[in-house]
Amino acid sequence: MPELADRLRLTVTRTARRLRQQGDPALSPTLAAALSTIERSGPLGPSELARIERVQRPTVTRVVTRLCEGGLVVRLPDERDRRAALLEVTPEGRRVLGALRRRKTAYLAERLERLKPEERELLARAGDLLERLLEDNEERAVLGPRSFAREPA
């Protein structure tokens, strides 16, 4: 079992690194992940974003500032608490995320085309198993099913 865990860890890490390399140089992986979370779960407050992303509130403050300065996110008044703000993705933020996702998907699709149909089917089944393996009951209870299966850009 440890050998399989080691191999999966290495493969998943390398895959994630390759996908990050397909990203927009102007949008760090941290910014892309936060933007994706705001799109998926927003509008939401900075504290909720910090909880979902599992980072400290000061980190989220810096990230949100950069996203707002880039025109990718706006702060909206929270009707329930006038002292607080909610974060929402702008049309430009949606455009950037869409382009980023298309680029990363194209990267994977190109490589998948090199495989035999039965190998692609095996990978599809493995993807389902990996999602199940990574399920965290606490995250599922808070975020709902499959929302933890991140698609940060």
C-alpha distance (Angstrom), angle and dihedral (degrees) to the residues before:
residue distance angle dihedral
M1 . . .
P2 3.84 . .
E3 3.82 89.8 .
L4 3.80 91.8 54.6
A5 3.80 91.3 45.7
D6 3.81 90.2 50.4
R7 3.80 92.8 49.1
L8 3.81 93.0 47.0
R9 3.80 91.4 47.6
L10 3.79 91.5 52.6
T11 3.80 94.4 44.9
V12 3.80 94.6 46.9
T13 3.81 91.0 46.7
R14 3.81 92.5 50.2
T15 3.81 91.7 46.3
A16 3.80 91.8 50.4
R17 3.81 90.7 48.2
R18 3.81 92.2 50.8
L19 3.80 91.3 49.1
R20 3.81 91.2 48.8
Q21 3.80 88.2 53.0
Q22 3.80 88.0 59.1
G23 3.80 89.5 57.9
D24 3.76 130.3 105.8
P25 3.81 109.3 -83.4
A26 3.81 89.1 -142.6
L27 3.82 91.4 57.7
S28 3.81 115.6 59.9
P29 3.81 118.9 -146.6
T30 3.82 88.4 -107.2
L31 3.81 92.3 54.2
A32 3.81 91.8 44.4
A33 3.82 91.9 50.7
A34 3.81 92.5 49.0
L35 3.80 92.1 46.2
S36 3.80 90.5 50.0
T37 3.81 91.8 49.1
I38 3.80 91.7 49.9
E39 3.79 89.8 49.9
R40 3.80 93.1 48.4
S41 3.82 99.2 39.9
G42 3.78 104.4 21.6
P43 2.80 157.1 162.5
L44 3.77 84.9 55.2
G45 3.77 139.0 144.4
P46 3.79 125.1 -103.5
S47 3.82 92.4 -108.5
E48 3.80 90.8 54.8
L49 3.81 89.8 48.3
A50 3.82 89.7 51.7
R51 3.80 90.7 50.5
I52 3.81 94.1 49.0
E53 3.81 93.5 44.9
R54 3.82 90.4 42.7
V55 3.78 94.2 -129.6
Q56 3.78 134.5 123.2
R57 3.79 120.3 -87.9
P58 3.87 93.8 -114.7
T59 3.81 89.1 56.7
V60 3.80 90.6 52.4
T61 3.80 90.4 48.6
R62 3.82 90.5 57.2
V63 3.81 92.8 44.3
V64 3.81 93.5 48.3
T65 3.80 90.9 48.3
R66 3.81 90.2 54.9
L67 3.80 92.6 45.8
C68 3.80 91.5 49.6
E69 3.81 92.6 46.4
G70 3.80 88.4 51.9
G71 3.80 91.6 52.9
L72 3.81 91.6 -117.9
V73 3.82 97.5 113.6
V74 3.80 134.4 27.4
R75 3.78 130.2 -156.4
L76 3.79 113.8 -127.4
P77 3.79 127.7 -169.1
D78 3.79 113.4 -98.8
E79 3.80 106.4 -126.1
R80 3.82 90.3 -154.8
D81 3.80 94.9 51.3
R82 3.82 118.0 23.1
R83 3.83 90.5 -163.6
A84 3.81 91.8 60.7
A85 3.78 133.9 67.7
L86 3.78 132.5 -144.7
L87 3.79 123.0 -142.0
E88 3.78 122.5 -132.1
V89 3.80 131.9 176.2
T90 3.81 115.4 -114.2
P91 3.81 124.2 -136.6
E92 3.81 87.1 -101.6
G93 3.81 89.8 53.0
R94 3.80 90.1 51.9
R95 3.80 90.1 49.0
V96 3.82 91.8 50.8
L97 3.81 92.3 47.9
G98 3.80 91.5 47.7
A99 3.80 92.2 51.4
L100 3.79 91.5 46.6
R101 3.80 92.4 50.1
R102 3.80 92.5 46.9
R103 3.82 91.4 51.4
K104 3.81 92.9 49.5
T105 3.80 92.7 44.1
A106 3.81 90.7 50.1
Y107 3.80 89.7 51.3
L108 3.81 91.1 54.6
A109 3.81 94.6 39.6
E110 3.79 90.9 55.0
R111 3.80 90.4 54.5
L112 3.80 93.8 43.3
E113 3.81 90.1 55.6
R114 3.81 88.1 64.4
L115 3.80 91.2 62.0
K116 3.78 128.2 83.9
P117 3.83 115.9 -104.4
E118 3.81 91.9 -108.6
E119 3.82 90.0 52.2
R120 3.80 90.7 52.1
E121 3.81 89.6 50.3
L122 3.79 90.0 50.7
L123 3.80 90.1 51.8
A124 3.81 90.6 49.9
R125 3.80 89.8 54.5
A126 3.81 90.8 45.0
G127 3.81 89.3 52.7
D128 3.80 89.7 55.7
L129 3.80 90.3 49.5
L130 3.80 92.7 48.2
E131 3.80 90.9 51.9
R132 3.80 89.7 50.8
L133 3.80 91.3 46.1
L134 3.79 91.6 53.3
E135 3.79 96.2 47.1
D136 3.75 111.9 124.1
N137 3.79 113.9 -162.4
E138 3.79 92.0 -146.8
E139 3.81 92.8 52.2
R140 3.77 91.4 45.2
A141 3.79 91.5 52.4
V142 3.81 91.9 50.9
L143 3.79 102.6 33.6
G144 3.78 102.0 27.9
P145 3.78 128.1 -120.8
R146 3.80 118.1 -35.8
S147 3.81 95.9 -1.6
F148 3.81 87.5 109.3
A149 3.79 88.9 59.0
R150 3.76 87.5 90.8
E151 3.69 123.1 -146.9
P152 3.74 97.9 -173.4
A153 3.58 98.3 178.0
